[in-house]
Amino acid sequence: MARTPVAVLAAAALLTASVPVSAQTPPDLRDLVAARAGQAEGEVQRRGYTFVRTQEGADTKWSYWRRGNDCVQITTTDGRYASIDRMDRNLCDGGGSRDSGGNAAAAVLAGAAVIGLAAALAHHNRNHDNRDDSHDNDYSRGYQDALYGATYDRNDSEAYHDGYLAGEAERSNRRASNSDHVRRAPWAAQQACSARADDYQNRPRGSSTPISVRDIGGGNWQMVMGTGPYRSVCVVSGDGRVRSIDPY
């Protein structure tokens, strides 16, 4: 049975906002302004752009994409591309990042975004014997609407509703993972729990990221790990020795 293609999504550590040198929409992306974000990201990729990083506010997301020497900033509000602006090239070369740990965290988050919808849909379908392509389409649309902050469609199907709830869970995980509170944990501990959570959730490497951390004393940390819309609890030493991992 054919499955709905999953748009490659990504999120990264909080970065310093910047103002475009020339707030000008590239001609090859002009038709995507006002498009639904979940559908348009795949089109941005098909036109040769590569995702670099993203930052999120309360109701707005800014993502940066590169193609050769070109750098663009895409502003997303209410689940749609509000604007697409040409930016300084250095903003797509890691400009604005706080430290190397932040760059590494961005890579982890990008991996988590790639598998989020696919994992949620596969888990959902294992519990629904009447699934079909229409069901998967509705679920995927609900998931992406929630992930990008679009208004809930009250006239849609049960599959859309289930997808929207899963998308809200991943959106919550991503926001939490961007906090300075999470980044205060030792990087070795974060990496170790990320790898163990990937194995625990049976997901590819780089799929999991810490969304909450707590110093529990004795050189150990407790981390709530987000893997797409799912969570687990990892206890780890500061130098990266995982003590345990359990359901959240």
C-alpha positions in Angstrom: 0.0 0.0 0.0 1.4 3.4 -1.0 2.1 5.8 1.9 2.0 9.6 2.0 5.5 11.1 1.5 6.8 12.6 4.7 8.1 16.1 4.5 11.6 16.5 5.9 11.2 18.9 8.9 13.8 20.2 11.2 14.4 22.2 14.4 17.5 23.4 16.1 18.8 25.3 19.2 17.7 28.9 19.7 19.8 31.3 17.7 20.2 35.1 17.6 17.6 36.7 15.3 18.9 38.8 12.4 17.6 41.4 10.0 17.8 40.7 6.2 20.2 43.0 4.3 17.6 43.1 1.6 14.1 41.9 2.5 13.5 40.5 -1.0 11.8 37.3 -1.9 13.8 35.2 -4.4 11.8 34.8 -7.6 12.0 31.0 -7.6 10.3 30.9 -4.2 7.8 33.8 -4.6 4.9 31.4 -5.4 5.3 29.6 -2.0 4.5 32.7 0.1 1.2 31.9 1.9 1.5 28.2 1.2 0.9 25.6 3.9 4.3 25.0 5.6 4.0 21.2 5.8 3.4 20.9 2.1 5.8 23.7 1.0 9.0 22.4 2.7 9.2 19.5 0.3 8.9 21.9 -2.6 11.7 24.2 -1.2 13.9 21.1 -1.1 12.9 20.1 -4.7 14.1 23.5 -5.8 17.6 22.8 -4.6 17.6 24.4 -1.1 19.1 22.6 1.9 17.8 23.2 5.5 20.3 24.9 7.8 18.7 25.8 11.1 15.6 27.2 12.7 14.4 29.3 15.7 11.0 29.5 17.3 9.0 32.2 19.0 5.7 31.9 20.7 3.6 32.0 17.5 6.3 32.3 14.7 9.1 30.1 13.4 12.0 31.3 11.3 13.9 28.7 9.3 17.1 29.2 7.2 17.8 27.5 3.9 20.9 27.5 1.6 21.4 26.9 -2.1 25.0 27.5 -3.2 25.8 31.0 -2.1 22.1 32.0 -1.6 20.6 32.1 1.9 16.9 32.6 2.6 14.8 33.0 5.8 11.3 31.6 5.8 8.9 33.0 8.4 6.0 30.7 9.3 2.9 31.9 11.2 -0.4 30.1 11.7 1.0 27.1 9.7 1.7 29.1 6.5 4.8 30.8 5.0 4.2 34.4 5.9 7.4 35.6 4.1 10.5 34.4 2.3 13.5 36.8 2.4 17.0 36.7 1.0 19.5 37.0 3.8 23.2 37.5 4.4 25.1 34.4 3.3 26.8 34.1 6.8 23.5 33.4 8.4 23.4 30.1 6.5 27.0 29.3 7.5 26.3 28.8 11.2 26.2 32.5 11.9 24.5 33.4 15.2 25.1 30.1 16.9 26.2 30.3 20.5 28.7 27.5 20.7 29.8 24.2 19.2 27.5 22.3 21.6 24.6 24.3 20.1 25.6 23.3 16.6 25.7 19.7 17.6 22.3 20.0 19.3 21.0 21.3 16.0 22.1 18.2 14.2 20.3 16.0 16.8 17.1 18.0 16.4 17.2 17.8 12.6 17.4 14.0 12.9 14.4 14.0 15.3 12.3 16.1 12.9 13.0 13.7 10.0 11.4 10.7 11.7 8.7 12.4 13.7 5.7 12.0 11.4 6.8 8.6 10.0 7.2 7.2 13.5 3.9 8.6 14.7 2.0 7.3 11.7 3.5 3.8 11.9 2.6 3.6 15.6 -0.9 4.8 14.9 -1.5 2.4 12.1 -0.5 -0.6 14.2 -3.6 0.2 16.3 -6.0 0.8 13.4 -6.9 -2.1 11.2 -9.1 0.0 8.9 -6.3 2.3 7.7 -6.0 3.2 4.0 -4.4 6.0 2.0 -7.2 8.4 2.8 -6.7 7.7 6.5 -3.0 8.2 6.2 -3.4 11.5 4.3 -5.8 12.9 7.0 -3.5 11.8 9.8 -0.4 13.4 8.1 -2.3 16.6 7.4 -3.4 16.9 11.0 0.1 16.2 12.3 1.7 18.9 10.1 -1.1 21.4 10.9 -0.3 21.0 14.6 3.5 21.0 14.1 3.3 24.4 12.3 0.7 26.0 14.5 -2.2 26.0 12.0 -5.8 26.2 13.3 -7.4 22.9 14.1 -9.9 21.9 11.4 -13.0 21.0 13.4 -14.8 19.5 10.3 -12.2 16.9 9.6 -11.9 13.2 10.3 -10.9 11.1 13.4 -7.6 10.4 11.7 -6.9 14.1 11.3 -7.8 14.6 15.0 -5.3 11.8 16.0 -2.6 13.3 13.8 -3.2 16.7 15.3 -2.7 15.4 18.8 0.6 13.7 17.8 1.8 16.8 16.1 1.1 18.9 19.1 3.2 16.5 21.2 6.2 16.8 18.9 5.8 20.6 18.7 5.9 20.6 22.5 9.0 18.4 22.5 10.8 20.7 20.0 10.1 23.9 22.0 11.4 22.3 25.2 14.6 21.1 23.5 15.5 24.6 22.5 15.8 25.9 26.0 18.9 27.0 27.8 17.8 24.9 30.7 18.3 21.8 28.6 21.7 22.9 27.3 23.2 23.3 30.7 23.6 19.5 31.0 27.0 18.0 30.0 27.2 17.4 26.3 28.5 13.8 26.8 25.5 13.0 28.9 23.1 14.5 26.3 24.8 12.4 23.5 24.7 9.2 25.5 21.0 9.5 26.4 20.2 10.5 22.8 21.8 7.3 21.5 20.1 5.1 24.2 16.7 6.7 23.5 17.1 6.0 19.8 17.7 2.4 20.6 14.9 2.3 23.1 12.4 3.7 20.6 13.9 1.7 17.7 14.7 4.9 15.7 17.7 5.9 13.6 20.7 7.6 15.3 20.1 11.3 15.9 16.3 10.9 16.3 16.2 11.8 20.1 17.0 14.9 22.0 16.7 16.0 25.7 13.6 18.1 26.4 14.1 18.4 30.2 17.1 17.8 32.4 17.7 17.7 36.2 20.9 17.4 38.2 20.1 14.6 40.7 23.4 14.7 42.5 26.3 12.3 42.6 27.5 13.4 39.2 24.3 12.0 37.6 21.6 13.7 35.5 18.0 12.7 34.8 16.8 13.6 31.3 13.4 13.4 29.6 14.1 12.5 26.0 11.9 13.4 23.1 11.8 11.1 20.1 9.4 12.6 17.6 6.1 12.8 19.6 7.3 10.2 22.2 9.2 10.5 25.5 11.4 8.4 27.8 13.4 9.1 31.0 17.1 8.6 30.9 19.5 8.6 33.9 23.1 9.2 33.0 26.4 10.2 34.5 28.0 13.5 33.5 30.6 11.7 31.5 28.0 9.8 29.4 27.4 6.4 31.2 23.7 5.6 31.0 22.3 4.2 34.2 18.7 3.5 33.0 16.0 4.4 30.5 12.3 3.9 31.1 8.9 4.9 29.7 7.8 8.5 30.5 
